[in-house]
């Protein structure tokens, strides 16, 4: 008898970092994830490598699947024996149609569970400084959908009589209708009102007013938006801890490992990070030697190479004591840190974190009879082995992995935030083959080779960034454009990238003040 799978409805929360611990744990175990719009798509990076990801968004401007099709999809995947996570923005049961999906699963006798989520009705106002309840002032909260079901009208008379807080979701397009109806039914014109646009994002904006004038004040509001009416809407209790990159929007692209690490570091500083992986690491375990007796040094040029090397040894059940006579060299601190996770500390790391510097500096320290083995990506630079060969040092190379383009998250994408981070030359090339960046977006490249690849592809594809070409603006702007064309940190690491963005942001803030 075939094993029947199950479906778990998981609330993704209404912003980055708001999924519950239990929800995240289940997501990491899922065989299939069925997800909506308005979720933090960075969560998709937390799934297993072989997890099937199915988008079923239903925004007003585009609809991929009907609700009936989604219901059937969940049941069908479960009947294939899979653990299916239905990932829904906010909470599954707060205008999320989660109840309809559960009823369908019950009819099909599909095992299910529900993990609640953080709803925008509570969290978005709270983040913007508005408590939906407050002792002695707002003792109740009523949540209303701005999209009423066909043939059913909201009882605005009953709503207008309530003394607590009214919260309208998905109602930005009907703000005038909502305000007029409340006023017509007796709600006082001077009742405090607020609209919070794009909550929990770098574009979050709070618009304050009274019921009588909020429509005019919020006429250009961006969706999604939360509308609040009631005395509590006057509060301004937003947090006063200001992180360095709060309000800064950053897109990070490259391998999944790079975007998760860089994105996590930037997020901790308050940045609104959009992770857009465009490369997949494909191991080539078969190229790892069976024996290392003929070598004196092992050289790693990336953390990926280190991880794949030790994973390959583990698959073959190779005893790490066989590496005892070897010395290890790493291209930079990130690679050295990964090596240290396996209990081995690098014997050498160059002063500048490039393949060329690694080869030149290490070759200068070695006697000609030493033999080195480079374990790296198939696409690696020729500068590294050439530096050893010029000094008559035997150098062997093994490609222990290669990168593969993955374009699902970048196809027709346009980066329009403050910064766009590239972690490798291949990543820059792959991204610009399928995506673009706005003129306001500043590219940040992890090193000079990545910057060269970015410039080359930007000119080839016309992908944008940093305004129109200098020649169109005259000679006075040419030098300035050359300076800001692409930022490269002094230290070619993720920490170097973070410091570069923070430094640039501080300089911009200072310029605005002066």
Secondary structure as UniProt FT lines:
FT   STRAND          6..11
FT   TURN            16..17
FT   HELIX           21..29
FT   STRAND          32..35
FT   HELIX           41..46
FT   TURN            49..50
FT   STRAND          52..55
FT   TURN            60..61
FT   HELIX           67..79
FT   TURN            80..81
FT   STRAND          83..88
FT   TURN            92..93
FT   HELIX           98..107
FT   TURN            108..109
FT   STRAND          111..115
FT   HELIX           120..127
FT   TURN            128..129
FT   TURN            135..137
FT   STRAND          141..145
FT   TURN            150..151
FT   HELIX           156..161
FT   STRAND          165..169
FT   HELIX           172..174
FT   HELIX           175..184
FT   TURN            185..186
FT   TURN            189..190
FT   STRAND          192..197
FT   TURN            199..200
FT   TURN            202..203
FT   STRAND          205..210
FT   TURN            211..213
FT   HELIX           214..217
FT   TURN            218..220
FT   STRAND          225..229
FT   HELIX           231..234
FT   TURN            244..247
FT   STRAND          249..255
FT   HELIX           256..268
FT   TURN            269..270
FT   STRAND          272..283
FT   HELIX           285..287
FT   TURN            293..294
FT   STRAND          297..300
FT   HELIX           303..315
FT   TURN            316..317
FT   HELIX           320..323
FT   TURN            324..325
FT   STRAND          327..330
FT   HELIX           333..340
FT   TURN            341..343
FT   STRAND          348..349
FT   HELIX           355..363
FT   TURN            364..365
FT   TURN            368..369
FT   STRAND          371..377
FT   TURN            378..379
FT   HELIX           383..389
FT   TURN            390..392
FT   STRAND          394..405
FT   TURN            408..412
FT   STRAND          414..415
FT   STRAND          419..422
FT   HELIX           425..434
FT   STRAND          436..437
FT   TURN            439..440
FT   STRAND          442..445
FT   HELIX           448..461
FT   HELIX           470..473
FT   HELIX           475..484
FT   STRAND          487..488
FT   HELIX           494..513
//
